Amino acid sequence: MILSVKDVQYISDYTLLCTFSDGVTKKVDLSILLNYPAFAELKDINMFKQFGLDGTLFWANGADIAPEFLYEHGMVA
């Protein structure tokens, strides 16, 4: 089965609640990514909140995250 993100909700700071195609929902803190160049602009919390969903998360600046990364780094909610 190919893993994808079916729903995502902003919780607080840089933490999101992601529901995956296998039915599992996980809380994912993405603050660990903010030191990487592709995610540096997202330190602006208002920009971070403007994510999109198309099987995974993406932002207007071109940054995106593989569903597998979100799944592995999330904690079951």
Biopython code that builds the backbone (N, CA, C, O; Angstrom):
import numpy as np
from Bio.PDB.StructureBuilder import StructureBuilder

atoms = [
    (1, "MET", "N", (0.833, -1.186, 0.000)),
    (1, "MET", "CA", (0.000, 0.000, 0.000)),
    (1, "MET", "C", (0.875, 1.246, 0.000)),
    (1, "MET", "O", (1.840, 1.334, 0.758)),
    (2, "ILE", "N", (0.544, 2.181, -0.829)),
    (2, "ILE", "CA", (1.269, 3.442, -0.881)),
    (2, "ILE", "C", (0.690, 4.369, 0.191)),
    (2, "ILE", "O", (-0.516, 4.614, 0.235)),
    (3, "LEU", "N", (1.561, 4.868, 1.039)),
    (3, "LEU", "CA", (1.155, 5.737, 2.137)),
    (3, "LEU", "C", (0.935, 7.157, 1.630)),
    (3, "LEU", "O", (1.736, 7.677, 0.854)),
    (4, "SER", "N", (-0.157, 7.783, 2.073)),
    (4, "SER", "CA", (-0.406, 9.188, 1.745)),
    (4, "SER", "C", (-1.077, 9.853, 2.942)),
    (4, "SER", "O", (-1.581, 9.185, 3.846)),
    (5, "VAL", "N", (-1.072, 11.164, 2.927)),
    (5, "VAL", "CA", (-1.739, 11.948, 3.972)),
    (5, "VAL", "C", (-3.131, 12.287, 3.452)),
    (5, "VAL", "O", (-3.274, 12.865, 2.375)),
    (6, "LYS", "N", (-4.140, 11.931, 4.208)),
    (6, "LYS", "CA", (-5.532, 12.163, 3.804)),
    (6, "LYS", "C", (-6.122, 13.430, 4.410)),
    (6, "LYS", "O", (-7.021, 14.040, 3.831)),
    (7, "ASP", "N", (-5.613, 13.828, 5.586)),
    (7, "ASP", "CA", (-6.118, 15.024, 6.254)),
    (7, "ASP", "C", (-5.015, 15.583, 7.127)),
    (7, "ASP", "O", (-4.192, 14.837, 7.657)),
    (8, "VAL", "N", (-5.001, 16.892, 7.275)),
    (8, "VAL", "CA", (-4.008, 17.530, 8.139)),
    (8, "VAL", "C", (-4.650, 18.738, 8.805)),
    (8, "VAL", "O", (-5.414, 19.481, 8.188)),
    (9, "GLN", "N", (-4.318, 18.914, 10.082)),
    (9, "GLN", "CA", (-4.818, 20.043, 10.852)),
    (9, "GLN", "C", (-3.659, 20.678, 11.601)),
    (9, "GLN", "O", (-2.793, 19.987, 12.139)),
    (10, "TYR", "N", (-3.658, 21.999, 11.626)),
    (10, "TYR", "CA", (-2.658, 22.736, 12.397)),
    (10, "TYR", "C", (-3.031, 22.638, 13.868)),
    (10, "TYR", "O", (-4.187, 22.858, 14.228)),
    (11, "ILE", "N", (-2.061, 22.307, 14.730)),
    (11, "ILE", "CA", (-2.306, 22.236, 16.173)),
    (11, "ILE", "C", (-1.758, 23.484, 16.858)),
    (11, "ILE", "O", (-2.521, 24.274, 17.414)),
    (12, "SER", "N", (-0.425, 23.665, 16.819)),
    (12, "SER", "CA", (0.223, 24.832, 17.414)),
    (12, "SER", "C", (1.682, 24.836, 17.014)),
    (12, "SER", "O", (2.228, 23.816, 16.594)),
    (13, "ASP", "N", (2.307, 25.992, 17.146)),
    (13, "ASP", "CA", (3.715, 26.148, 16.788)),
    (13, "ASP", "C", (3.980, 25.477, 15.440)),
    (13, "ASP", "O", (3.393, 25.877, 14.435)),
    (14, "TYR", "N", (4.842, 24.477, 15.397)),
    (14, "TYR", "CA", (5.167, 23.789, 14.143)),
    (14, "TYR", "C", (4.673, 22.343, 14.177)),
    (14, "TYR", "O", (5.289, 21.453, 13.590)),
    (15, "THR", "N", (3.566, 22.123, 14.864)),
    (15, "THR", "CA", (3.017, 20.788, 15.038)),
    (15, "THR", "C", (1.698, 20.644, 14.292)),
    (15, "THR", "O", (0.818, 21.501, 14.369)),
    (16, "LEU", "N", (1.589, 19.536, 13.569)),
    (16, "LEU", "CA", (0.398, 19.235, 12.785)),
    (16, "LEU", "C", (-0.162, 17.879, 13.190)),
    (16, "LEU", "O", (0.560, 17.023, 13.701)),
    (17, "LEU", "N", (-1.437, 17.698, 12.959)),
    (17, "LEU", "CA", (-2.099, 16.424, 13.177)),
    (17, "LEU", "C", (-2.398, 15.843, 11.803)),
    (17, "LEU", "O", (-3.206, 16.391, 11.053)),
    (18, "CYS", "N", (-1.745, 14.732, 11.473)),
    (18, "CYS", "CA", (-1.862, 14.127, 10.146)),
    (18, "CYS", "C", (-2.602, 12.802, 10.226)),
    (18, "CYS", "O", (-2.290, 11.958, 11.066)),
    (19, "THR", "N", (-3.584, 12.623, 9.347)),
    (19, "THR", "CA", (-4.276, 11.355, 9.218)),
    (19, "THR", "C", (-3.815, 10.713, 7.917)),
    (19, "THR", "O", (-3.855, 11.332, 6.854)),
    (20, "PHE", "N", (-3.380, 9.473, 8.016)),
    (20, "PHE", "CA", (-2.785, 8.772, 6.884)),
    (20, "PHE", "C", (-3.769, 7.803, 6.235)),
    (20, "PHE", "O", (-4.820, 7.488, 6.794)),
    (21, "SER", "N", (-3.406, 7.344, 5.056)),
    (21, "SER", "CA", (-4.272, 6.462, 4.272)),
    (21, "SER", "C", (-4.531, 5.117, 4.944)),
    (21, "SER", "O", (-5.465, 4.413, 4.557)),
    (22, "ASP", "N", (-3.733, 4.745, 5.935)),
    (22, "ASP", "CA", (-3.975, 3.495, 6.666)),
    (22, "ASP", "C", (-4.886, 3.714, 7.880)),
    (22, "ASP", "O", (-5.126, 2.790, 8.657)),
    (23, "GLY", "N", (-5.395, 4.953, 8.035)),
    (23, "GLY", "CA", (-6.310, 5.274, 9.124)),
    (23, "GLY", "C", (-5.652, 5.764, 10.396)),
    (23, "GLY", "O", (-6.343, 6.186, 11.323)),
    (24, "VAL", "N", (-4.324, 5.717, 10.462)),
    (24, "VAL", "CA", (-3.586, 6.155, 11.655)),
    (24, "VAL", "C", (-3.493, 7.678, 11.660)),
    (24, "VAL", "O", (-3.255, 8.296, 10.623)),
    (25, "THR", "N", (-3.682, 8.275, 12.829)),
    (25, "THR", "CA", (-3.529, 9.720, 13.013)),
    (25, "THR", "C", (-2.341, 9.950, 13.931)),
    (25, "THR", "O", (-2.233, 9.350, 15.000)),
    (26, "LYS", "N", (-1.439, 10.843, 13.483)),
    (26, "LYS", "CA", (-0.234, 11.127, 14.272)),
    (26, "LYS", "C", (-0.021, 12.629, 14.404)),
    (26, "LYS", "O", (-0.324, 13.410, 13.501)),
    (27, "LYS", "N", (0.512, 13.001, 15.562)),
    (27, "LYS", "CA", (0.917, 14.378, 15.831)),
    (27, "LYS", "C", (2.384, 14.482, 15.407)),
    (27, "LYS", "O", (3.227, 13.709, 15.862)),
    (28, "VAL", "N", (2.680, 15.460, 14.519)),
    (28, "VAL", "CA", (4.031, 15.570, 13.964)),
    (28, "VAL", "C", (4.589, 16.968, 14.221)),
    (28, "VAL", "O", (4.011, 17.964, 13.787)),
    (29, "ASP", "N", (5.708, 17.034, 14.923)),
    (29, "ASP", "CA", (6.405, 18.296, 15.183)),
    (29, "ASP", "C", (7.451, 18.479, 14.086)),
    (29, "ASP", "O", (8.405, 17.706, 13.999)),
    (30, "LEU", "N", (7.275, 19.491, 13.260)),
    (30, "LEU", "CA", (8.168, 19.719, 12.128)),
    (30, "LEU", "C", (9.243, 20.766, 12.409)),
    (30, "LEU", "O", (9.956, 21.169, 11.490)),
    (31, "SER", "N", (9.373, 21.211, 13.648)),
    (31, "SER", "CA", (10.379, 22.227, 13.977)),
    (31, "SER", "C", (11.799, 21.743, 13.674)),
    (31, "SER", "O", (12.691, 22.560, 13.447)),
    (32, "ILE", "N", (12.017, 20.434, 13.668)),
    (32, "ILE", "CA", (13.353, 19.887, 13.374)),
    (32, "ILE", "C", (13.798, 20.174, 11.941)),
    (32, "ILE", "O", (14.988, 20.100, 11.638)),
    (33, "LEU", "N", (12.858, 20.500, 11.063)),
    (33, "LEU", "CA", (13.197, 20.751, 9.658)),
    (33, "LEU", "C", (13.581, 22.198, 9.370)),
    (33, "LEU", "O", (14.128, 22.490, 8.306)),
    (34, "LEU", "N", (13.305, 23.099, 10.295)),
    (34, "LEU", "CA", (13.444, 24.529, 10.021)),
    (34, "LEU", "C", (14.877, 24.998, 9.804)),
    (34, "LEU", "O", (15.082, 26.110, 9.319)),
    (35, "ASN", "N", (15.863, 24.197, 10.143)),
    (35, "ASN", "CA", (17.255, 24.574, 9.924)),
    (35, "ASN", "C", (17.761, 24.191, 8.535)),
    (35, "ASN", "O", (18.870, 24.564, 8.153)),
    (36, "TYR", "N", (16.953, 23.450, 7.783)),
    (36, "TYR", "CA", (17.318, 23.088, 6.414)),
    (36, "TYR", "C", (16.897, 24.202, 5.468)),
    (36, "TYR", "O", (15.818, 24.773, 5.632)),
    (37, "PRO", "N", (17.734, 24.524, 4.471)),
    (37, "PRO", "CA", (17.439, 25.640, 3.573)),
    (37, "PRO", "C", (16.042, 25.599, 2.938)),
    (37, "PRO", "O", (15.396, 26.641, 2.828)),
    (38, "ALA", "N", (15.575, 24.450, 2.528)),
    (38, "ALA", "CA", (14.264, 24.355, 1.877)),
    (38, "ALA", "C", (13.115, 24.739, 2.805)),
    (38, "ALA", "O", (12.033, 25.104, 2.346)),
    (39, "PHE", "N", (13.356, 24.655, 4.110)),
    (39, "PHE", "CA", (12.304, 24.937, 5.084)),
    (39, "PHE", "C", (12.543, 26.223, 5.875)),
    (39, "PHE", "O", (11.715, 26.584, 6.710)),
    (40, "ALA", "N", (13.643, 26.915, 5.636)),
    (40, "ALA", "CA", (14.008, 28.104, 6.413)),
    (40, "ALA", "C", (12.921, 29.180, 6.392)),
    (40, "ALA", "O", (12.656, 29.806, 7.418)),
    (41, "GLU", "N", (12.293, 29.400, 5.242)),
    (41, "GLU", "CA", (11.238, 30.413, 5.141)),
    (41, "GLU", "C", (10.054, 30.094, 6.045)),
    (41, "GLU", "O", (9.303, 30.987, 6.433)),
    (42, "LEU", "N", (9.893, 28.821, 6.376)),
    (42, "LEU", "CA", (8.742, 28.401, 7.169)),
    (42, "LEU", "C", (8.911, 28.695, 8.654)),
    (42, "LEU", "O", (8.015, 28.411, 9.449)),
    (43, "LYS", "N", (10.057, 29.264, 9.035)),
    (43, "LYS", "CA", (10.215, 29.735, 10.417)),
    (43, "LYS", "C", (9.183, 30.811, 10.722)),
    (43, "LYS", "O", (8.774, 30.994, 11.869)),
    (44, "ASP", "N", (8.767, 31.525, 9.667)),
    (44, "ASP", "CA", (7.662, 32.479, 9.796)),
    (44, "ASP", "C", (6.394, 31.643, 9.978)),
    (44, "ASP", "O", (5.920, 31.018, 9.029)),
    (45, "ILE", "N", (5.854, 31.630, 11.177)),
    (45, "ILE", "CA", (4.729, 30.755, 11.513)),
    (45, "ILE", "C", (3.527, 30.991, 10.610)),
    (45, "ILE", "O", (2.781, 30.055, 10.321)),
    (46, "ASN", "N", (3.328, 32.226, 10.158)),
    (46, "ASN", "CA", (2.211, 32.499, 9.258)),
    (46, "ASN", "C", (2.405, 31.797, 7.916)),
    (46, "ASN", "O", (1.442, 31.322, 7.314)),
    (47, "MET", "N", (3.634, 31.734, 7.457)),
    (47, "MET", "CA", (3.934, 31.016, 6.225)),
    (47, "MET", "C", (3.799, 29.507, 6.446)),
    (47, "MET", "O", (3.285, 28.796, 5.583)),
    (48, "PHE", "N", (4.254, 29.027, 7.589)),
    (48, "PHE", "CA", (4.145, 27.602, 7.912)),
    (48, "PHE", "C", (2.690, 27.138, 7.868)),
    (48, "PHE", "O", (2.393, 26.052, 7.369)),
    (49, "LYS", "N", (1.798, 27.955, 8.387)),
    (49, "LYS", "CA", (0.379, 27.598, 8.456)),
    (49, "LYS", "C", (-0.284, 27.513, 7.082)),
    (49, "LYS", "O", (-1.389, 26.983, 6.965)),
    (50, "GLN", "N", (0.366, 28.021, 6.056)),
    (50, "GLN", "CA", (-0.226, 28.054, 4.718)),
    (50, "GLN", "C", (0.187, 26.843, 3.881)),
    (50, "GLN", "O", (0.595, 26.983, 2.729)),
    (51, "PHE", "N", (0.076, 25.664, 4.471)),
    (51, "PHE", "CA", (0.424, 24.429, 3.770)),
    (51, "PHE", "C", (-0.741, 23.974, 2.904)),
    (51, "PHE", "O", (-1.887, 24.379, 3.104)),
    (52, "GLY", "N", (-0.422, 23.137, 1.953)),
    (52, "GLY", "CA", (-1.431, 22.500, 1.124)),
    (52, "GLY", "C", (-1.341, 20.994, 1.306)),
    (52, "GLY", "O", (-0.385, 20.483, 1.889)),
    (53, "LEU", "N", (-2.339, 20.293, 0.804)),
    (53, "LEU", "CA", (-2.373, 18.847, 0.919)),
    (53, "LEU", "C", (-2.720, 18.236, -0.429)),
    (53, "LEU", "O", (-3.757, 18.536, -1.021)),
    (54, "ASP", "N", (-1.835, 17.377, -0.896)),
    (54, "ASP", "CA", (-2.053, 16.646, -2.147)),
    (54, "ASP", "C", (-1.391, 15.272, -2.004)),
    (54, "ASP", "O", (-0.467, 14.938, -2.746)),
    (55, "GLY", "N", (-1.869, 14.491, -1.051)),
    (55, "GLY", "CA", (-1.246, 13.209, -0.747)),
    (55, "GLY", "C", (-0.109, 13.356, 0.250)),
    (55, "GLY", "O", (0.253, 12.401, 0.939)),
    (56, "THR", "N", (0.446, 14.542, 0.322)),
    (56, "THR", "CA", (1.434, 14.915, 1.330)),
    (56, "THR", "C", (1.356, 16.419, 1.530)),
    (56, "THR", "O", (0.548, 17.086, 0.884)),
    (57, "LEU", "N", (2.178, 16.957, 2.408)),
    (57, "LEU", "CA", (2.172, 18.400, 2.677)),
    (57, "LEU", "C", (3.094, 19.130, 1.729)),
    (57, "LEU", "O", (4.151, 18.621, 1.357)),
    (58, "PHE", "N", (2.686, 20.336, 1.336)),
    (58, "PHE", "CA", (3.547, 21.180, 0.521)),
    (58, "PHE", "C", (3.280, 22.639, 0.854)),
    (58, "PHE", "O", (2.237, 22.983, 1.409)),
    (59, "TRP", "N", (4.235, 23.487, 0.509)),
    (59, "TRP", "CA", (4.118, 24.924, 0.718)),
    (59, "TRP", "C", (4.403, 25.648, -0.582)),
    (59, "TRP", "O", (4.984, 25.078, -1.505)),
    (60, "ALA", "N", (3.993, 26.905, -0.654)),
    (60, "ALA", "CA", (4.146, 27.712, -1.865)),
    (60, "ALA", "C", (5.605, 27.916, -2.266)),
    (60, "ALA", "O", (5.894, 28.144, -3.440)),
    (61, "ASN", "N", (6.533, 27.838, -1.300)),
    (61, "ASN", "CA", (7.945, 28.047, -1.633)),
    (61, "ASN", "C", (8.577, 26.812, -2.280)),
    (61, "ASN", "O", (9.767, 26.820, -2.594)),
    (62, "GLY", "N", (7.786, 25.747, -2.481)),
    (62, "GLY", "CA", (8.293, 24.540, -3.125)),
    (62, "GLY", "C", (8.675, 23.430, -2.150)),
    (62, "GLY", "O", (8.954, 22.309, -2.573)),
    (63, "ALA", "N", (8.691, 23.724, -0.863)),
    (63, "ALA", "CA", (9.025, 22.698, 0.134)),
    (63, "ALA", "C", (7.882, 21.690, 0.226)),
    (63, "ALA", "O", (6.706, 22.051, 0.163)),
    (64, "ASP", "N", (8.251, 20.435, 0.374)),
    (64, "ASP", "CA", (7.264, 19.397, 0.637)),
    (64, "ASP", "C", (7.904, 18.312, 1.493)),
    (64, "ASP", "O", (9.122, 18.286, 1.672)),
    (65, "ILE", "N", (7.081, 17.427, 2.015)),
    (65, "ILE", "CA", (7.572, 16.389, 2.916)),
    (65, "ILE", "C", (6.940, 15.063, 2.526)),
    (65, "ILE", "O", (5.729, 14.980, 2.325)),
    (66, "ALA", "N", (7.752, 14.040, 2.419)),
    (66, "ALA", "CA", (7.256, 12.710, 2.090)),
    (66, "ALA", "C", (6.350, 12.189, 3.205)),
    (66, "ALA", "O", (6.650, 12.381, 4.383)),
    (67, "PRO", "N", (5.256, 11.538, 2.847)),
    (67, "PRO", "CA", (4.363, 10.982, 3.860)),
    (67, "PRO", "C", (5.086, 10.016, 4.798)),
    (67, "PRO", "O", (4.759, 9.939, 5.983)),
    (68, "GLU", "N", (6.047, 9.293, 4.281)),
    (68, "GLU", "CA", (6.799, 8.337, 5.099)),
    (68, "GLU", "C", (7.571, 9.038, 6.220)),
    (68, "GLU", "O", (7.654, 8.527, 7.337)),
    (69, "PHE", "N", (8.134, 10.214, 5.912)),
    (69, "PHE", "CA", (8.845, 10.990, 6.932)),
    (69, "PHE", "C", (7.874, 11.404, 8.036)),
    (69, "PHE", "O", (8.175, 11.263, 9.221)),
    (70, "LEU", "N", (6.712, 11.915, 7.639)),
    (70, "LEU", "CA", (5.716, 12.350, 8.606)),
    (70, "LEU", "C", (5.284, 11.183, 9.493)),
    (70, "LEU", "O", (5.136, 11.331, 10.706)),
    (71, "TYR", "N", (5.088, 10.035, 8.874)),
    (71, "TYR", "CA", (4.633, 8.837, 9.592)),
    (71, "TYR", "C", (5.676, 8.378, 10.595)),
    (71, "TYR", "O", (5.361, 8.081, 11.747)),
    (72, "GLU", "N", (6.927, 8.324, 10.142)),
    (72, "GLU", "CA", (8.018, 7.849, 11.009)),
    (72, "GLU", "C", (8.304, 8.784, 12.173)),
    (72, "GLU", "O", (8.681, 8.331, 13.254)),
    (73, "HIS", "N", (8.129, 10.090, 11.962)),
    (73, "HIS", "CA", (8.481, 11.071, 12.990)),
    (73, "HIS", "C", (7.279, 11.525, 13.834)),
    (73, "HIS", "O", (7.430, 12.335, 14.749)),
    (74, "GLY", "N", (6.104, 11.006, 13.524)),
    (74, "GLY", "CA", (4.925, 11.368, 14.278)),
    (74, "GLY", "C", (4.696, 10.470, 15.479)),
    (74, "GLY", "O", (5.224, 9.361, 15.567)),
    (75, "MET", "N", (3.895, 10.979, 16.398)),
    (75, "MET", "CA", (3.497, 10.203, 17.578)),
    (75, "MET", "C", (1.989, 9.951, 17.459)),
    (75, "MET", "O", (1.225, 10.865, 17.150)),
    (76, "VAL", "N", (1.579, 8.728, 17.700)),
    (76, "VAL", "CA", (0.162, 8.385, 17.597)),
    (76, "VAL", "C", (-0.644, 9.296, 18.499)),
    (76, "VAL", "O", (-0.348, 9.452, 19.683)),
    (77, "ALA", "N", (-1.662, 9.888, 17.919)),
    (77, "ALA", "CA", (-2.495, 10.847, 18.666)),
    (77, "ALA", "C", (-3.586, 10.141, 19.449)),
    (77, "ALA", "O", (-4.376, 10.792, 20.133)),
]
sb = StructureBuilder()
sb.init_structure("model")
sb.init_model(0)
sb.init_chain("A")
sb.init_seg("    ")
for serial, (resi, resn, name, xyz) in enumerate(atoms, 1):
    if name == "N":
        sb.init_residue(resn, " ", resi, " ")
    sb.init_atom(name, np.array(xyz, "f"), 0.0, 1.0, " ", f" {name:<3s}", serial, name[0])
structure = sb.get_structure()
